[in-house]
Amino acid sequence: MPRAVFDYIDGGAENEVTLGTNCQAFDVPLWRPRSAVATPTCDLRTTVLGTAIEMPLLLGPVGSSRLFFPRGEEVAAKAAGEAGIPYVLSTLSGCRMEDVKAATTGPAWFQLYLVGGRDVALAGISRARAAGFTALVVTIDTPVAGLRERDVRNGVKELTGRSLSSLLRFGGQFLAKPRWLAGFFADGGMMKFPNVVIPGEGPMLYADVGAALEQSATVWSDLRWIRDAWKGPIVVKGVHTADDARHAIDEGAEAIVVSNHGGRQLDGVSPTLRVLPEVIAAAAGRTEVLLDGGVRRGRDIAMALCFGARAVLVGRAYVYGLGAAGGPGVARAIDILRTDLIRTLKLLGCASVAGLDRSYVDIPADWPDATRGM
Ligand SMILES: Cc1cc2nc3c(=O)[nH]c(=O)nc-3n(C[C@H](O)[C@H](O)[C@H](O)COP(=O)(O)O)c2cc1C
């Protein structure tokens, strides 16, 4: 991939502290395995929102995936379906939501931003319902796009503005990647946002996305009209604290995702694993709690489940595979995570993901933990 595209995926906000600590947090708690236990087979199956899935993993919403590989959202959704796990489609995707849903045999959820305003969002919600998406994921941590300095240095803003001078200044990195460039043009060139249709204008343009996000922050009171329009399960993504967890549950969330957007929004927030116990305690079993951020190994999935998460979402872990090799690359990424999870279960002496619990980990004494009074 050209540098600007790779860095858009790989980078985080500001000093990239949270990007790093999200991953490092999984190295801190210590395992308490049970030895001398034979686990010839391991059962990875679980449910999310009542739907049976083959392993406790979802492919999270990643905007602009079509830039990483031709028809990126469709090929990723197909790979998720083949693995028996859900795919979550971003509002800011380059493929039409109907085509993405048709590409997968697995469950598909739609992630909602209010870009373009309420009427545009209502139209998106009703399209998502008609297309067969089964849950709506409302992301609440994006009142403005985070400052991703790699994007600034790579000229992403200038490039999407498409002036000749910016192309001359920043375009060289694309010429260095002819295979990516050929795929990009064969796939129709610069993507638009076909799931954000502005009345009288058509699909929102790429260059307009920053301003559109800033004008469309999602606030708690929006959850009411969103819920009335959707009439199905709502998942609130971007919860960092017990207070926000309770707020989301009060607004009717069926599940919450402890997420800091993969360290792409407010830099310096706690790694998600560290705040998971606080959120789980606040949820008190009233809603399913999922986690994302920093999951790079099957071991990380096992640890999040020991902490009490129902399942995890991954962003970069599958998108690296998508960029490297399209659908087979995503399948390979899922396979690596699955193999790793099975190995971890065997090493822990636990025959199923349903059996994972707090008894398998030592939560560090200086981490907030509501079950022992913080
Ligand atoms: C390139 C990229 C684009 C993303 N776009 C969206 C998006 O459109 N909507 C959203 O809710 N989250 C988005 N996210 C955040 C992911 O859904 C997820 O929270 C994050 O990637 C988890 O961290 P991880 O990459 O360490 O797994 C994006 C993440 C990446 C890496």
Ligand as a Chemical Component Dictionary entry (heavy atoms), coordinates in Angstrom:
data_LIG
# 
_chem_comp.id                   LIG 
_chem_comp.type                 NON-POLYMER 
_chem_comp.pdbx_formal_charge   0 
_chem_comp.three_letter_code    LIG 
# 
loop_
_chem_comp_atom.comp_id 
_chem_comp_atom.atom_id 
_chem_comp_atom.alt_atom_id 
_chem_comp_atom.type_symbol 
_chem_comp_atom.charge 
_chem_comp_atom.model_Cartn_x 
_chem_comp_atom.model_Cartn_y 
_chem_comp_atom.model_Cartn_z 
_chem_comp_atom.pdbx_ordinal 
LIG C1  C1  C 0 -8.553  2.554  9.624  1  
LIG C2  C2  C 0 -9.612  2.537  10.686 2  
LIG C3  C3  C 0 -10.856 3.084  10.417 3  
LIG C4  C4  C 0 -11.859 3.044  11.395 4  
LIG N1  N1  N 0 -13.114 3.524  11.094 5  
LIG C5  C5  C 0 -14.103 3.424  12.017 6  
LIG C6  C6  C 0 -15.433 3.824  11.701 7  
LIG O1  O1  O 0 -15.725 4.234  10.583 8  
LIG N2  N2  N 0 -16.371 3.727  12.671 9  
LIG C7  C7  C 0 -16.091 3.247  13.926 10 
LIG O2  O2  O 0 -16.980 3.183  14.774 11 
LIG N3  N3  N 0 -14.843 2.849  14.237 12 
LIG C8  C8  C 0 -13.852 2.911  13.321 13 
LIG N4  N4  N 0 -12.593 2.472  13.633 14 
LIG C9  C9  C 0 -12.330 1.919  14.985 15 
LIG C10 C10 C 0 -12.542 0.407  15.002 16 
LIG O3  O3  O 0 -13.890 0.070  14.835 17 
LIG C11 C11 C 0 -12.069 -0.188 16.333 18 
LIG O4  O4  O 0 -12.661 0.497  17.403 19 
LIG C12 C12 C 0 -10.548 -0.145 16.484 20 
LIG O5  O5  O 0 -9.906  -0.383 15.261 21 
LIG C13 C13 C 0 -10.113 -1.181 17.511 22 
LIG O6  O6  O 0 -8.735  -1.144 17.708 23 
LIG P1  P1  P 0 -7.695  -2.119 16.962 24 
LIG O7  O7  O 0 -7.486  -1.550 15.601 25 
LIG O8  O8  O 0 -6.497  -2.029 17.827 26 
LIG O9  O9  O 0 -8.310  -3.487 16.897 27 
LIG C14 C14 C 0 -11.581 2.483  12.662 28 
LIG C15 C15 C 0 -10.323 1.921  12.914 29 
LIG C16 C16 C 0 -9.351  1.931  11.937 30 
LIG C17 C17 C 0 -8.013  1.279  12.234 31 
# 
loop_
_chem_comp_bond.comp_id 
_chem_comp_bond.atom_id_1 
_chem_comp_bond.atom_id_2 
_chem_comp_bond.value_order 
_chem_comp_bond.pdbx_ordinal 
LIG C1  C2  SING 1  
LIG C2  C3  SING 2  
LIG C2  C16 DOUB 3  
LIG C3  C4  DOUB 4  
LIG C4  N1  SING 5  
LIG C4  C14 SING 6  
LIG N1  C5  DOUB 7  
LIG C5  C6  SING 8  
LIG C5  C8  SING 9  
LIG C6  O1  DOUB 10 
LIG C6  N2  SING 11 
LIG N2  C7  SING 12 
LIG C7  O2  DOUB 13 
LIG C7  N3  SING 14 
LIG N3  C8  DOUB 15 
LIG C8  N4  SING 16 
LIG N4  C9  SING 17 
LIG N4  C14 SING 18 
LIG C9  C10 SING 19 
LIG C10 O3  SING 20 
LIG C10 C11 SING 21 
LIG C11 O4  SING 22 
LIG C11 C12 SING 23 
LIG C12 O5  SING 24 
LIG C12 C13 SING 25 
LIG C13 O6  SING 26 
LIG O6  P1  SING 27 
LIG P1  O7  DOUB 28 
LIG P1  O8  SING 29 
LIG P1  O9  SING 30 
LIG C14 C15 DOUB 31 
LIG C15 C16 SING 32 
LIG C16 C17 SING 33 
# 
